[in-house]
Amino acid sequence: MNHPVTTISYSDIQAYCKWAKVRLPSLVEWGVAARAGSTTDYFFAKTADSISVYGNIWKGIDHLKADSTDGYMYTAPVGSFAPNAWGLYDVYGNVFEFCSGKLKPDESSSIAHARGGSWWCSVHACGFFNSFDIGRVNVHASFSNQGFRVVK
């Protein structure tokens, strides 16, 4: 019950948000909240050297060997890592977080965007656990490293 919701598509999340009377943060809102007032690529530093304090990421060299060195094979319970300066947990790692809004040229209704990286990202592959990268995925796709955060 304390893990993030995963394997849910952007389309499913939109239906949930309508039902719960909440919304996804915009791409810009997510970026501002993740940075928590900092101007660096990571809210805690200029480089990802201490990312393990703040985010559940893959620590292995590749994905050929299972990695649970931080105690979690997949997602971690929400709040298992240190928060940013504004008290938000898991902005980096754990699961990619869908956002509202579109980037050019991805204005197609079949593309959604997500931020923050996931437990599957590592310094050797993906590397999206930061305040600037924005991922793209089909609105009907659902994966074990995708989730969401809502605002009211």
Secondary structure, 3 states (H helix, E strand, C coil): CCCCCCCCCHHHHHHHHHHHCCECCEHHHHHHHHHCCCCCCECCECCCCCHHHHCECCCCCCCCCCCCCCCCCCCCCCCCCCCCCCCCCCCCECCEEEEECCCCCCCCCCEEEEECCCCCCECCCECCCCCCCCEEEECCCCCCCEEECCEC
